Each structure stands twice: as structure tokens, then as C-alpha cells.
Amino acid sequence: MQTIVSLSEKLEMTAEEAVEILRKLQIDVTGVDSEISDDAVDLLLDIEEDSSVLNEQLARIEAEKEK
């Protein structure tokens, strides 16, 4: 598993921005030194490529809450 800091070096976002995004997506992280799953890594990479992915994921989470 990668830490958020090591991944952010490959992304065009800071580690703090990545933590904020993951928290919005209800992924449990304690800080920039947290290890994240491969799925979370893929999600951040997808969000970096296409910012609409974040909105889609947030909408999915909201729809699940309403059930």
C-alpha cells in the first residue's frame, strides 16, 4: 500500500488535497502519512484525470444515504 504523501508526488494535487477528497468520499484516513488501498489510489488517479468522477462518487454516496 502507498501513503498519501508518496502518491501525491505523482499527482497534481497536494497530500492535504488528497486527504480532503478521501474524507469527502468517506474513506477513513488519519492524515497525509496514512496508507491507502489500491482502490483509493485508483480513485484519486481517476479524479485527477477527470474531476467529474468526484462529483459522481459524491452523488452515489448521497443516494446511498437516502435509501
Stockholm file with secondary structure:
# STOCKHOLM 1.0

chainA/1-67         MQTIVSLSEKLEMTAEEAVEILRKLQIDVTGVDSEISDDAVDLLLDIEEDSSVLNEQLARIEAEKEK
#=GR chainA/1-67 SS CEEHHHHHTTSSSCHHHHHHHHHHTTCCCCSTTCEECHHHHHHHHHHHHCTHHHHHHHHHHHHHHHC
#=GC SS_cons        CEEHHHHHTTSSSCHHHHHHHHHHTTCCCCSTTCEECHHHHHHHHHHHHCTHHHHHHHHHHHHHHHC
//
